[in-house]
Each structure stands twice: as C-alpha cells, then as structure tokens.
C-alpha cells in the first residue's frame, strides 16, 4: 500500500516523489472511454485491482444513531477523511492517472482544494509533474497540502469555475493532461471503489448518504451499488446543483454559496455525473449551513472525528431530519474529507 506523505514532514515534498513499480499491472485503458450507460458495478470492479495498491481501504465505524442524539437505529460511518491526501478524491485522481498516459508536460487540475491535493499526491507517487489551479476561497489547509505534495499551485478567481477556466487555458497552451475533479469516467469509477468496499464491510447497508458538489462521489456510489442500496445526496441549500438539475431534467447553473463553498459549490453538476446519477435513481436532499456546522461539532464532540464542512454535509441530512430512516434501516454516511484548519496543535 502506498505510503501517505502526510505522515512525513510536509516541508520537503521531494522526499516522497516516486514512480510506479515496473511490475505494476495497469487498468484496461478502454474503461476511460465507456459511455455513461456502461458505468456501473462491473466497470468499477474492473478498475479495482489496479487502483487498490495506491489507495487505502478506509475503515468503517458502526454506532447506534442514538449516540448522536438521533432516534435509535444502526449507523455506519465510512471514514474517507482517512484516505490519502485527506479526502475520497485520491481515488478518482489515481484512477485518471492510471487510465491515461501523461505527457512530459504533466497533468493539470482545477479544484476547490481537495481534488487538487489528491492530484498533487497521486502525481507525486507516480512521478508526474502537476499544476493545480484553485480559487481564492480555498482553505489554507488545502493549499498547504497541494504545495507540500510538490505541485505547482496557482491561486486566483472567486470560484471553482474561475479556476476551471484558467486550467483549461493552461491545458490548451501546454498540452498537459486534464484531470477532471468530477465529470469524467475515471473520476466516477475511482469514487465507485468506496461502494465496493462498503458492500464488503457492511453488507446490511440499505441506504448510503454522501455529499454532492459536482456529483463525482454520488455517481461513483450509484455505479458501485448499481441498485443494491438506495443512494441519497446531501447538498447545501445555497449550492443545489443536483436538486436543480433533477428539477430541470438536465444540468443547469445553480447558486454558488455555503460554508462548504470550497468543496461543494461548482456552478453546475457534471454532464456525465448527472447522467449516471439520474439513470441509477439517486435522490437529493438540501441541508443548511447551520446543520453542516452542527454535524462538524457533533462528530468532534461525540466521536473525536474532525471533518471539513463538505465532509460532514451528509451527516447533516440525518441531523436536521432531511433524511429520516426507518428504525431498523442501516444507513451508511460517507465522511468525505478533513482538510481543515480546525485543528491547531500550537494553541
């Protein structure tokens, strides 16, 4: 299993730059060209053997919902904040880099922060140069990780979409390989590996809750479960990308706001992610910023788990009653990221 440079000194990123082992078996490149209708459990399973050496099988925590002040019932927390680079995004980053051959110019990514850190980490492990564009709203914790992993960091613009435009110009000018944050088959299949792990770790799960921004995580979970469990997305009231798309029947521009703006607020949900999500019947609920903050505080107070706002958004759907499970229903919540400055050991 790949060593996480986050456990080493972040002041010397070159010390963990590596290359892929020569005997490592890569995935079938044809997976990258799948049509949206072909993205499902079979495709996720086909990618998994090549992906597994590079990502952590994150643990689950089983508790009763009453421990969080909710009506009793089984709850499974999938701890993706323990993934390399601090969020589930490492799965999609590695999937894309394994499915595509990067040119000498390296790779480029636009990100609110977590995807950029994931691409920077994956590129460092595979010995590929990386350039990451992020907006000015990205948190200091995420910027520090991107730079620590050795990527060239460019900060500018007010939102993810501004960073995306700058990254597109860079790609056109240099020929670097684009690594999409959410709207690509590789990104979706990488996120789908979470579903396969959950099915092994908690086969009794009936419903999975996960945060929604561009839709990569929810599309991946939908594909990986492929109807074996209900999948429900939780998104901020002030960034309703999926809810607005479901109402319109297609991706549309949505408001960009929320305390989780640096992870869950692109202008619109992805075309490919929406196609997978809508085909496989995932739902959506809206959660307020107060509920997201409450989820963060409760996870720390009751379980000593530190999550960033976007990483705790799915739990907020339970806390404010936006999703109300049956008493015996086993619900899984994906805690998706923890790149936050909430922890300061110097204080």
N, C-alpha and C positions, 0 to 999 in steps of 0.2 A: 504494500500500500504506500502511496506517495506520502512523503513527509511534508507536513504543513510548515512553511516558513514563518507563519505567525507565532510558532513556538520558539523561534530563534530571534536574534537581535534584528529589529526592523531597521536598524541604521545601516546595514550592509547588505542590500538586496542581492548583489552579485554572488554572495556566498551560496545562494540556493538556486542559481540558474543551472539548468540541467538539459539533458537531451533524452529522447525516448530510447529505451533499450533496443538493441538491434533485433532481438528475437521477439519483440512485442508484436502480436497479431492485431492488425487494424480492423475496423469495421468494413462492411461491404459499402463502397462508395455510392452504390445505387440507392442506398437509403436516403441520401441527401436529395434525390430527385423524385421522391414519392409525391404523388398527388395528395391533396388534402383528404380525399376519401380513403386513401390507403394508410393513413396514420392511425394506428391502433395498437393493441397489445402485442400483436405479432411483430410489428416493426420495433417497438420498444425492446422486446425480448431479444431481437436480432442484434441490437446495438449493445446490449448489456455486457456481454463478455469482454468487449474491447474497452468499455467505459469503466468497468469495476476496478481495475488496477489503479485508476487515477483519482477516484473519489471515495469518500468514506461511506460505509453503510451506517447511517446515523441511527442512534438508539431511539426507542420509544419509552415513554413514561406512562404507565397506567395508574390512574387515580379515579376516585369517585367524584362526580361533579359537585357533590356537597362540600368538598374541600375548598372549592372556590365560591361558596355561598350560593350555589345553584341547587335546584331540586335534585335529589339523588339520581344517579344513573352512571353507567360506565363511560369513561372518557380516556382517549388515547392521544397523547401529545407526541407528535413526530418532531424530533429536535433537530431541524435543519439548520438552526443557528450554529450548530457544531460542525457544519460542513467546512471544507477548505475555503478560505477567504471570507468566512463569516456568514455565508448565506447559501441557499439552494442553487444560486446562479452558477456555481462552479460546474454543475452537471451539464448545463447547456453549453458553457464555454468549452469544456473539454470535448463534448460531442461534436461541436462545429469544427474544432481544430483537428480532430481525428478523422473527420469525414472529408475535409478539404485540405489540399496541399497549399501551404502558404508560400507566396513568392519571397524573393530576397528582401523586398520592401517590408515584409512582415504583415501584421494584422492591425486593423483599426476598429474601434468600438465607440459607440455613443452610449452614455449611461447616466442615470441619476446618481450612480455611485457603486451599487452592489455588483452590477454586471461588469463595470469597469474593473473593479477589484478582482472579480472572477477571471476575466480575460487576461489581466495582468499576471495573475497567479498561474493560470494554465499555460500561457505563453512562456513564462519563466521556466516552468517544468519541462517544456518541450523545446526550449532553446530558440524561441521565435521572438523577434523584436515586436513590440506592441506600442501603439499610440492610442490614448484614451481621451475622448472629449466629454466633459461634464459641464452642467450648468452651474451658475453661481450659488444655487440653493443646496448643492450637495454638502453633506455634513463633513466636518473636519476629520472624523474617524474614517470615512470612506476615502477621502483624498489621501490621507496618510497611508492607507493600505495600498492604494494604487501605486504611489511613488515607491513605497517600500519593496514592492514586488518587481521594481525595475522598469516599469513602463514610462513612456514619455507622457506626461499629463498636461492637458490643455483645458483651462477653465474659462468659460465665457458664455454669455447668454442667460436669459431668465428662466428657461425651462428645458426639459429633455428634448423637445422638438428643435430648439435652437442648437443644442449640442449635436443632434442628429444631422442637421443641415451642414454644420461645419465638418462633421466626419465624412459626409457624402462628398463634399468638395475635396477633402484630403484624399479620399479613395480615388476620385477621378484624376487628380493631379499626380498621384504617386503609383497607383496600381496596387496598393495594399489590399489584402483580403478583408472584406467586411465581416464582422461577427455580430449578427443582429441580437439585440437584447431579448427579443421575444418572438418576432414574426418570421421564423424560419423553421423548417422541418427539424434540423439538428437541435435547435434550442428546445423545441417541443419534446422530441424524443428523449433528450437528456433529462428534462424535468419529469418525464414519464417513468424514469427509473425509480423515483420515490414511490410511485404506486405499486410497483412490483415488490419493493422492499416491504411496504406496509402490508401487502397481502400475505407475505411470509411471516411477518412479525405479529400481526393482529388480524387473522383471517375472519374474525367475527365482526369487523367494522361494517356498518351498514351505510354510513354517511361520512363524507370527508369534506371538511371546511378548509378553504385556503383563500389567501388574499388575491385580489385581482388588480392589475395595472394594465399592462399590455396584453395579458392573457396567456403568457407562456406557461406559467405554473399550472393554471387551471386546465389549459388544453392538454398539457402533459399528463396530469392526473386523470382527466377524462379518457385519454387514449390508453393509459396503462390499466385503468379499471375496465374500460370498454363495456360498461353496463353492469359490472359485477357489484357496484355500490353507487349510491347517489353522490354526486359531486356538486358542491354549492360554493360559489364565490362570494367573498365579502369585500366590498369596495367602499371607499369613503363617500359620504354624501356629496362632498364637493369635488369628486373626481369619478363620476358614474359612467366610466367608459363602456362596461359590459351592459349595464342596465339600459343605457340609452341605445346601444346597438341592438339589444333584444327587442326594444320597443319599436325601433325603426326597421328591423329586419336586415340590417347591414351596419358595418362600422360607420359611425358619424362622429363629428367633432363634439367633444364634451368639455365641461368646465375643467380647469386645472387649478386645484387648490388642495387643502387638507394639511394636517400636521405630518402626514406621510407623503408630502409632495416629492421628496427625493427618491421614492421607490414605487409609488402607486399612482402617478399622475402624468402619463403621456396624454397627448391631445386626443387620441382615439385608440381603440383596441385594434390589434393587428388583423389584417385580412385573413391570413392563414389560421391564426389562433381562433378567430371568431368562427371560421368555417368548421373547425374541429369541435369547438365548444358547442355550437348550435346543433351540429349533426348528432352529437352524443348526448344532448339533452341536459347539460349542466345548467343550474339555476344561479340566481344572483340575489343578494340582499345588500342593503345600504346601511352603513354604520357611521355614526357621528364621531367627531374628533374627541369628544369627552369620553365616549365608550372606549376608544382606542387607548387613550391615556389611562383609563381605569384598568384596562387589560394589562398594560405595561406594569402598572403599580401592583396589581394583584399577583402577577407572575413572580415579581420580586418578593413581595411580602409573604406569600404562602409557599412558594417553591424555590425561592432564590434563583430564579432564571431571569437573565437580563435580555430584553428584546428591544429592537428599534420599533418605532411606531408601525411601519408597514409589516414588520414581522409578527406583531401582536394583533393585527386587524381581524384575523379570522376568529380568534377567541372573543373579540368584542361582539361578534354576531350572536354568541351564546349569552354573553353577559347582559346585553340590552334587549334580549328576547326576540331579535330579528330572526333567529332560527330557534325553534322550540322542539327539541327531540322528545320522542315517547320515553317513558320512564325506563324501559329496558333496552332502548336503542343504543348501540355502541357507536359513538361519534369519535372520529379522529379529527384533530386540528393540527394543521401543518404550521409550526412556528418557523417562519421562513428566513429570518435574518436578525443579526445582532450587532451590526456595525453602527455603534452609537457612542457618544461621548458621555453617556450617563454614568459610567464608572470612572472614577478618578482616584487612584491609589495614593496620590500625593496630598490629598486632603486629610 
